[in-house]
């Protein structure tokens, strides 16, 4: 037997925003083992279970799309060469563009697309050149309330304190120990989050966690508040009330950068801590203590996860969280340290308020609802309505990049009916999913280890200055293409030259300079494009490539600069927010169902990715319905018993499992499991689609039309005649 040819290569993981450094052993051209690489990574030697899962899935534990596919008249798929598929897609898009204009074309940017640097940038370039406003993403599925807040409150350009500098931390509805969702929204470092929380506590930082479940992150809490779900808005309105009542606000910050303080005082007057304690069913002393700690903090840090952003009154909840942060001056000031100014694109940071844009009130607006863009994107929940609207500018073609919006949207009957009316649906992915199963074309793409990349996505979010380049470490199957090749190839066939630019959120792609012009003839080289993206960085491309473990810049910090002018103002309580607070003060509890169902993450998967890995399926053959053991006893439900979960919008079936970290009256499930519409056997389906419990027509938030994906009122009943041990 021949001795296997073994080598070890350095690369980095692209499963989430942490982008942890890795070493991978290659045996006879196949990835064999992975481990963390502490050579220069700001997280040290760290890698979560998803890093191992990526190796397993790459090696065949999940069905892979090995070529492009075309849907035939009988609904089946036949293999088609990528070039031929792009020819046909470009021809169809050109006809739609000529006949119906740019608004007839839309893109959806999924979770997988965020980890493809060149794919994401050329997608932006293509959309910019087309002139379509129809850009949708997974961000407006789970956390668009944060963009609504930025549009109504404004933004403090200096940013919040780093976790390593804060003396009081408050996190609502997030579990970064499991999710690895950290900056810029949650208050955690994305990589090695447990280490970051341990270090914070060791230096005396007080940690406050607000969550209906005693999460894995809650073990670090000095104060744990466990409310009924859906009451974040009233809790943080009460904290604002207490801060103003006790005069524990940062007067200097509020006078310099905020307006509407008295309007806020009047709006939160109906929310004394005792009211919030009663509605959320928590001790009033906990709300008072949280307000006291926050008001006395020198460097407070507040944030939230998907929980508040997916539940009742999510826009208002997020606004109140950020308003409390403003009241206590929870932002860096001129002279404060910045630990990471960026490596690939360093930038100066000023103490400066950016006034609210209220972009959602501006054109171009959706054709199905009177709402406009948030951070340059339209609300994903409106895709079905934008397809079916009786309007000449309705969406007729949808390009889906690295995601499964049909599953993620919720209300599958409404979503599927709309997608079936598209004249062209393209799924750009390395695996088949529910959206791909309806697509006219599925374009098989490379997986992360088969293409070169730089850490552009996490450049300014690392806790310390760091950058890394990775080449492709294994060759791709011959039938697949890189994500960016799709957008360049379609554009070239349409006669549209693209310009590669270093885009970041908040920037208008068309206005960015400089750019690298990509012709419509010869296909660009990936390394040449990555070289351009490094051209304005603190480390050039050749140096980065010569250091395969990455580069940590020892002098890559800075400080917040004094404001260059008067700047804008943060609007603490605009009239629509005041109206929402008034309505909330008069609201009556929803009592039509016995339980509230909340969302939860698992360590082995991110959204739908990696859920079919060996490790994930061993621990999670289905997405269990977790219940408090006392509730299970009262309802006569046993461990692993099949149960029906019933909401006003629909029902789903799964297996019950006890979780004593949940409070009574609360159940929880992980999203993005199962089939689009369940067969009735969750073991056969691989779980249950929680989206069947949501509605795209009722219980929607204003502005972003966010469905209720968490704190869903449900009943739970044993499934008659069905039981699994």
Secondary structure by P-SEA (a helix, b strand, c coil): ccccbbbbbbbbbccccccccbbbbbccccccbbbbbcccccccccccaaaaaaaaaaacccccccbbbbbccccbbbbbcaaaaaaaaaaaaaaaaacccccccbbbbcccccccaaaaaaaaaaaaaacccccccccccccaaaaaaaaacccccccccccccccbbbbccccccccccccccccccccaaaaaaaaaaaabbbbbbbcccccccccccccccccccccaaaaaaaaaaaaaaacccaaaaaaccccaaaaaaaaaccccaaaaaaaacccaaaaaaaaaaaaaccccccccccccccccaaaaaaaaaaaaaaaaccccccccccccccccbbbbbccccccccccccccccccccccccccccccccaaaaaaaccccccccbbbbccccccccccaaaaaaaaaaaccbbbbbccccccccccccbbbbbbccccccccccccccccccccccccccccccccccccaaaaaaaaaaaacbbbbbcccccccccccccbbbbbcccbbbbaaaaaaaaaccccccaaaaaacccbbbbcccbbbbcccccbbbbbbcccaaaaaaaaaaaaccccccccbbbbbbbbccccccccccccccccccccccccccaaaaaaaccccccbbbbbccccbbbbbbbbbccccccbbbbbccccccccccccccccccccccccccccccccccccccccccccccccccccccc
